[in-house]
Amino acid sequence: MKTIDLAYRTMYAELVQRSLDASFETDFSTAGNFVRVPVKGRDYWYFEETRPTKTRRYVGPAEDPEIAKRVAAFKEIKSDLKSRRKLVATLVRDAGLTAPDTFTGAVVEALEKAGLFRLRAVLVGTVAFQTYAGHLGVRLPGASLQTGDVDFAQFHSVSAEVDDSLPPVIEVLKAIDPTFREVPHRTDAGRTTQFENASRYKVEFLTPNRGSDDHADHASPMPSLGGVSAQPLRFLDFLIRDPVRTVLLHRSGVPVLVPSPERYAVHKLIVASRRQSAAAKREKDLHQASLLVKALDTTRRQDDLAFVFAEAWNRGDSWRDALRKGLHVLDPDRHDMVGLILGRALADIGAQLEGFPMRLA
């Protein structure tokens, strides 16, 4: 596995920061513009958008110095958009990093602008995996990056406590594709955790299972998610704890929260062990886990991997059983590679894991 050049790693880090800064600095869509409008001998600022229809929002009098400051700052952000778009193009074209497909990028961007990540939701699944090449500074094979859906997760406690909410999610999605519809939950028909368009593209919301497995068949209301509920899943709390900020390489860069790569890798081993009939999905889980274990080793982040693996192992018998099964279903080459890296990393941090099944190197 090859690392990308330092210049590109620096460029990616700069893009992450600039994208995040822009998301905090403006309450106005960068698809619009401020326009100065004379009314009865005085000039006023309005904010004009042309899509999906032409609209104008009153901002304030042109002579107000605070408003003038905001207008100037907005112009800088708009100018920076062009520069950031060049950074994204360079990272994809020259550094070999992977951009999401255009539709997925548009979905994530729209939800980011609606405030999803500000409300501490986390992008999970393969779309999150697409960000790890830039985050870690390595090249990851594209075959492991394909997807036909996008998933988001949030702790219920966060959703209940932030005292804020997205606009209705169905409206955000319909602005991208009018064929999006709510999919009634399989056991709670009055609730929605998933949306689907005419092409069967899915957007799903998840949350950690807070109780027994009996709750897994019921949708959990999520007060901050714009009328959406979430599907409870076991082991998800481990995945989305302590997420990292990074950027999706779409348009001018979309700032997102994703699981840390070490948690993603360990979680994929656990998830793979629970796939009873979905062989293709299990193989994808194992492939992504193995790639990240190798990437963490290449970038000298083995300790991070060892600490989260030990955390999962020490959570109890059901966790140990899931990890053992996940390691067991790796093919021989991956098994040896993962075992070698994990064994060395665990030894380096002095972790003593009772019953750890793999040969230490």
C-alpha positions in Angstrom: 0.0 0.0 0.0 1.4 3.4 -1.1 1.2 6.7 0.7 0.3 9.8 -1.3 2.9 12.6 -1.6 3.2 15.0 1.3 2.1 17.9 -0.9 -1.2 16.2 -1.6 -1.7 15.3 2.1 -1.1 18.9 3.0 -3.6 19.9 0.3 -6.2 17.6 1.7 -5.8 18.9 5.2 -6.1 22.4 3.9 -9.3 21.5 2.0 -10.8 20.0 5.2 -10.2 23.1 7.2 -11.4 25.6 4.5 -14.5 23.6 3.9 -15.3 23.5 7.6 -14.6 27.2 8.0 -17.0 28.0 5.1 -19.8 25.9 6.6 -19.6 28.0 9.8 -19.2 31.4 8.2 -22.3 31.8 6.2 -26.1 31.3 6.7 -26.7 31.9 3.0 -26.5 29.3 0.2 -23.4 29.7 -2.0 -25.6 29.0 -4.9 -27.1 32.5 -4.5 -25.8 36.0 -4.5 -26.3 39.3 -2.6 -27.8 42.0 -4.8 -28.1 45.7 -4.1 -31.6 47.0 -4.8 -32.6 50.7 -4.9 -35.9 51.4 -3.2 -37.2 55.0 -2.9 -33.8 56.6 -3.0 -32.1 54.1 -0.6 -30.1 51.0 -1.4 -30.9 47.7 0.3 -29.2 44.3 0.3 -31.3 41.3 -0.8 -30.1 37.7 -1.2 -31.2 36.2 -4.5 -31.4 32.6 -5.6 -32.5 31.3 -8.9 -33.0 27.6 -8.2 -35.4 25.9 -8.0 -37.2 29.2 -8.5 -36.1 32.8 -8.4 -36.5 34.2 -4.8 -35.2 37.2 -2.9 -34.8 37.5 0.8 -34.5 40.9 2.5 -31.1 41.4 4.3 -30.9 45.0 5.3 -29.9 48.6 4.4 -26.7 49.0 2.3 -25.2 51.5 4.7 -25.3 49.2 7.7 -21.6 48.4 8.3 -22.3 45.0 9.8 -24.3 43.9 6.8 -21.6 45.3 4.5 -19.1 43.1 6.4 -21.2 40.0 5.9 -21.5 40.7 2.2 -17.8 41.1 1.8 -17.1 37.9 3.7 -19.7 36.1 1.5 -17.9 37.2 -1.6 -14.6 35.8 -0.2 -16.3 32.5 0.5 -17.8 32.4 -3.0 -14.3 33.1 -4.4 -12.8 30.4 -2.2 -15.4 27.9 -3.6 -13.6 28.1 -7.0 -10.2 27.6 -5.4 -11.5 24.7 -3.3 -13.0 23.1 -6.4 -9.5 23.2 -8.0 -8.1 21.5 -4.9 -10.8 18.7 -5.2 -10.0 18.2 -8.9 -6.3 18.0 -8.2 -6.7 15.5 -5.4 -8.9 13.3 -7.6 -7.0 13.6 -10.8 -3.4 13.8 -9.7 -3.3 12.2 -6.2 -5.6 9.4 -7.2 -8.1 9.9 -4.4 -11.7 8.8 -4.9 -14.7 11.1 -5.3 -18.2 9.8 -4.6 -20.6 9.4 -7.5 -22.3 12.7 -8.3 -25.7 11.8 -6.9 -24.3 10.6 -3.6 -22.2 13.7 -3.3 -25.3 15.8 -3.9 -27.3 14.0 -1.2 -24.5 14.3 1.4 -24.0 18.0 0.5 -27.7 18.8 0.8 -27.9 17.2 4.2 -24.7 18.9 5.3 -26.1 22.3 4.3 -29.3 21.5 6.2 -27.2 21.0 9.3 -26.9 17.3 9.7 -23.3 17.2 10.8 -23.7 20.3 12.9 -26.2 18.3 14.9 -23.5 15.6 15.3 -24.8 13.0 13.0 -22.1 10.7 11.5 -21.7 9.5 7.9 -21.2 5.8 8.0 -20.8 2.9 5.5 -19.0 2.8 2.2 -19.4 6.6 1.5 -17.5 7.2 4.8 -14.9 4.7 3.7 -14.3 6.8 0.6 -12.9 9.6 2.8 -10.2 7.5 4.5 -7.7 7.6 1.6 -7.3 11.4 2.0 -7.6 11.3 5.8 -4.9 8.7 6.1 -2.8 9.8 3.1 -2.8 6.4 1.3 -4.2 5.1 -1.9 -7.1 2.6 -1.4 -8.3 0.4 -4.3 -11.5 1.7 -5.9 -13.2 -1.7 -6.0 -14.1 -1.4 -2.3 -15.7 2.0 -2.7 -18.8 1.3 -4.8 -22.2 1.8 -3.2 -25.9 2.4 -4.1 -26.9 4.0 -0.9 -25.8 6.3 1.9 -26.2 5.9 5.7 -26.1 8.3 8.6 -26.1 7.5 12.3 -26.7 9.6 15.5 -26.8 8.8 19.2 -30.4 9.1 20.5 -29.1 11.1 23.5 -27.6 13.7 21.1 -30.8 13.9 19.1 -32.9 14.4 22.2 -30.6 17.0 23.8 -29.4 19.4 21.1 -32.7 21.4 21.1 -32.5 21.9 17.3 -33.7 20.1 14.2 -33.1 19.7 10.5 -35.8 20.9 8.1 -38.0 18.0 7.0 -35.6 15.5 5.4 -38.0 14.5 2.7 -38.1 18.1 1.5 -34.3 18.2 1.4 -34.1 15.0 -0.6 -37.0 15.9 -3.0 -35.0 19.1 -3.9 -32.4 16.8 -5.3 -34.7 14.2 -6.8 -38.5 14.6 -6.7 -39.0 10.8 -6.9 -37.7 10.3 -3.3 -40.3 8.9 -1.0 -40.6 7.8 2.6 -40.3 4.1 3.2 -42.6 3.0 6.1 -40.7 1.1 8.8 -41.4 -2.7 8.6 -42.9 -2.9 12.1 -43.7 0.8 12.9 -45.6 1.8 9.8 -46.1 5.4 11.1 -42.4 6.0 11.2 -39.7 6.4 8.6 -36.0 5.5 8.9 -35.3 5.2 5.1 -36.0 7.0 1.9 -35.8 5.6 -1.6 -36.0 7.2 -5.1 -37.3 5.7 -8.4 -33.8 4.3 -9.1 -33.9 2.4 -5.8 -31.2 4.6 -4.3 -31.6 4.5 -0.5 -30.9 7.0 2.3 -31.1 5.4 5.8 -30.8 6.7 9.3 -29.4 4.5 12.1 -28.9 4.8 15.9 -27.3 2.5 18.5 -29.6 0.0 20.1 -30.0 1.3 23.6 -31.6 -1.9 25.1 -32.2 -5.5 24.4 -32.5 -7.0 20.9 -36.3 -6.6 21.3 -35.8 -2.9 20.4 -34.1 -3.8 17.1 -37.5 -4.3 15.3 -38.7 -0.8 16.3 -37.9 2.6 14.9 -36.4 5.1 17.4 -37.8 8.6 17.2 -35.0 11.2 16.6 -36.1 14.7 17.6 -33.3 16.5 15.8 -33.6 14.7 12.4 -36.5 16.6 10.7 -39.3 14.1 11.3 -37.1 11.0 10.7 -36.8 8.0 13.0 -33.7 5.7 13.1 -33.2 2.0 12.9 -31.5 0.7 16.1 -28.4 -1.5 15.5 -26.1 -3.3 17.9 -22.4 -2.4 18.0 -23.1 1.0 16.4 -22.3 2.9 19.5 -18.7 1.6 19.2 -18.5 2.8 15.6 -19.7 6.3 16.0 -18.0 7.2 19.3 -15.3 9.9 18.8 -15.8 10.6 15.1 -13.3 12.5 13.0 -13.8 15.5 10.7 -12.9 15.1 7.1 -14.1 16.0 3.6 -16.0 14.3 0.8 -14.4 15.1 -2.5 -17.5 16.4 -4.2 -17.6 19.8 -5.9 -15.8 22.2 -3.6 -15.5 19.7 -0.8 -18.2 18.7 1.7 -17.2 18.7 5.4 -18.4 15.6 7.1 -18.1 13.6 10.4 -17.1 10.0 9.9 -16.1 7.2 12.2 -12.4 7.0 13.0 -10.7 4.6 10.6 -9.6 2.2 13.4 -13.1 1.9 14.7 -14.5 1.4 11.2 -12.0 -1.5 10.6 -12.8 -3.3 13.9 -16.6 -2.7 13.4 -16.4 -4.2 10.0 -14.9 -7.4 11.4 -17.8 -7.5 13.9 -20.5 -6.9 11.2 -19.0 -9.5 8.9 -19.4 -12.1 11.6 -23.1 -11.4 11.7 -23.8 -11.7 8.0 -25.5 -15.1 7.7 -26.6 -15.1 4.1 -25.2 -12.0 2.4 -21.9 -13.3 1.1 -21.2 -10.4 -1.1 -21.7 -7.9 1.7 -19.6 -10.0 4.1 -16.7 -10.0 1.5 -17.0 -6.2 1.2 -16.9 -5.8 5.0 -13.8 -8.0 5.2 -12.1 -6.3 2.3 -12.6 -2.8 3.8 -11.5 -4.0 7.2 -8.3 -5.5 5.8 -7.5 -2.5 3.7 -7.8 -0.2 6.7 -5.7 -2.4 9.0 -3.0 -2.3 6.3 -3.4 1.5 5.9 -3.2 2.1 9.6 0.0 0.0 9.7 1.5 1.8 6.7 0.8 5.2 8.3 2.2 4.1 11.7 -1.1 4.2 13.5 -1.1 0.7 14.7 -1.5 1.8 18.3 -4.8 3.5 17.5 -6.0 0.2 16.0 -4.8 -1.8 19.0 -6.5 0.4 21.6 -9.9 0.2 19.9 -9.6 -3.5 19.2 -8.8 -4.0 22.9 -11.7 -1.8 23.9 -14.1 -4.0 21.8 -12.6 -7.2 23.0 -13.0 -6.1 26.6 -16.7 -5.3 26.2 -17.8 -8.8 27.0 -18.4 -12.3 25.7 -20.7 -11.3 22.8 -18.1 -8.9 21.5 -15.3 -11.4 21.7 -17.4 -14.0 20.0 -18.2 -11.5 17.1 -14.5 -10.6 16.8 -13.4 -14.2 16.8 -15.9 -15.1 14.1 -14.9 -12.0 12.0 -11.3 -13.0 12.2 -12.1 -16.6 11.4 -13.9 -15.8 8.1 -10.9 -13.8 6.7 -9.2 -15.7 3.9 -5.8 -17.1 4.8 -3.7 -14.2 3.3 -5.8 -11.5 5.0 -5.9 -13.6 8.2 -2.1 -13.7 8.4 -1.7 -10.0 7.5 -4.3 -8.8 10.0 -3.0 -11.2 12.7 0.6 -10.0 12.2 -0.3 -6.3 12.4 -2.8 -6.8 15.3 -0.4 -9.0 17.2 2.5 -6.6 17.0 0.3 -3.6 17.8 -1.3 -5.2 20.9 2.1 -6.3 22.1 3.4 -2.7 21.7 0.7 -1.3 23.9 1.1 -4.1 26.4 -2.5 -5.4 25.9 -3.2 -8.8 27.3 -6.4 -10.1 25.7 -7.6 -13.4 27.2 -8.4 -15.9 24.4 -7.1 -13.8 21.6 -7.2 -16.3 18.7 -4.4 -15.2 16.4 -0.7 -16.0 16.3 1.3 -13.1 17.6 4.4 -12.1 15.7 
